[in-house]
Amino acid sequence: MDNEEFLKQLLERMTASITTSAVRRQGPKGTKQAAQDFLSESELITEFSRTGNAKSFLEMLNRKTLDLQKALPVHEGHGGYWGTARKCLNIFLFECSLNRHLYGHYSLARLEGWLEVPLDSLVGTELKKDAQELLGRQIPAWNTIKGLTKETSDIFQAAASDVAAKYGSSRAELDLRYWRRVQEATNP
């Protein structure tokens, strides 16, 4: 197998991070597959890797969120949510950044500080707690992924940047921190 085929297969494997539970109740049947199909295009990670600064990365993330949103199925007015699209992109990009082959080939090191934490109810709830306790900042109560807008996402991501700095980590890593915290609280 040549290197390009290997990288293509790795990218396809990274799309498996978009699990059934990651998109549960966030769209009609076919939402997971549509997201995986969109993310499996090898040009997607190449486009992100070519962004040269935080501003161009965010512009790309916003464009690709809208593109993925349009690719998600809608049935009887249900589906095609902006929040679902953004969550899937953020999960995928973070997973790619953790893979040493993709990290090296696509020069993903520069993206690490720009990656967003994938927002969901667990992250939103824990982030709200941390924003209050660590920063003395009030952010909105978590609503739903389906109801998430870019404006609300921006508020949560700004808080995530400051909370992550307090922990000495990146925003994207907060997902793991919060998941572990909830696991430890529910399974002592």
Order of alpha helices (4+ residues) and beta strands (2+ residues): alpha-alpha-alpha-alpha-beta-beta-alpha-alpha-alpha-alpha-alpha
